[in-house]
Amino acid sequence: MKLLQLSRTGNLILGFSFILIFLVLIMVCCGGRHGGVSGQTSVDQEHAVLLPGDDRHDTAQVIAYLMGKFNPATHPLFQKAGKPHTSLTDAWLRAETLQAFGKMQKAAGKDGITLSIVSATRNFDTQKGIWEAKWSGKRLVEGKDLSLVTDRVERARIILRYSSMPGTSRHHWGTDIDINSVEPSYFKTPLGKKVYNWLAAHGATYGFCQPYTPKGEKRPTGYEEEPWHWSYTPLSSVFLEKYSQLITHQMLSDFEGHETADSLQVIPNYVYGINPACR
Ligand SMILES: [Zn+2]
């Protein structure tokens, strides 16, 4: 009898132990999703932060997002773009942007206009690669080797005609795309003009706006005109507003020439130097 009782107690203890181990396993597995146990990025918070109108957020995560410090290929809100949207093999966009582009592309197709994405999301590291190649002279800028420009502010100003400093590009956000070609000459051909005119007339119907219109009274500062660059504004306008609240010139670091950001007032002059209609 005593032996029987002992073995029953043993079974009970064994049973409880299994339940306990099971509960601990659940906590370990799911804890990461809530940012607890592993300290990994919280998927739920990423969803919360970066949807318009939702203010539940972790400031550090929003800052990292706005500065492109994440991998779009593993971010839960990004989708890979492929055919028919682009012939690129490693292009990622916010799902909302890709869906809107798909609708716009179909409508354009019915009007005999072919649209294709030639550049999508570029994160901080990718932009740093572009910036530093130009900074070091490895990549010529408008035919010039910029390593010969000794004035660092001037060197940055030349790159900024067409390229963003890492951490300040709208391409970080998953909302911005370059369409068909990034060569100004393409948009001067009859075909390029036809494509541009279609986008200018119909882009807004699908949520797209051209941030880098010709410089002038409406847009006195910023990058040169880019007829190829279009933003999905239902998201990008939210990110621009958050950018103004959270990002400072001091945060722009970890790339060659970062110290010129303040004297060039890169945030007001370039991040904000956009077509007011895209705000
Ligand atoms: Zn662009």
Residues whose N, C-alpha, C, O or C-beta is under 5 A from the ligand:
A	BS01	ZN	I177 D178 H229
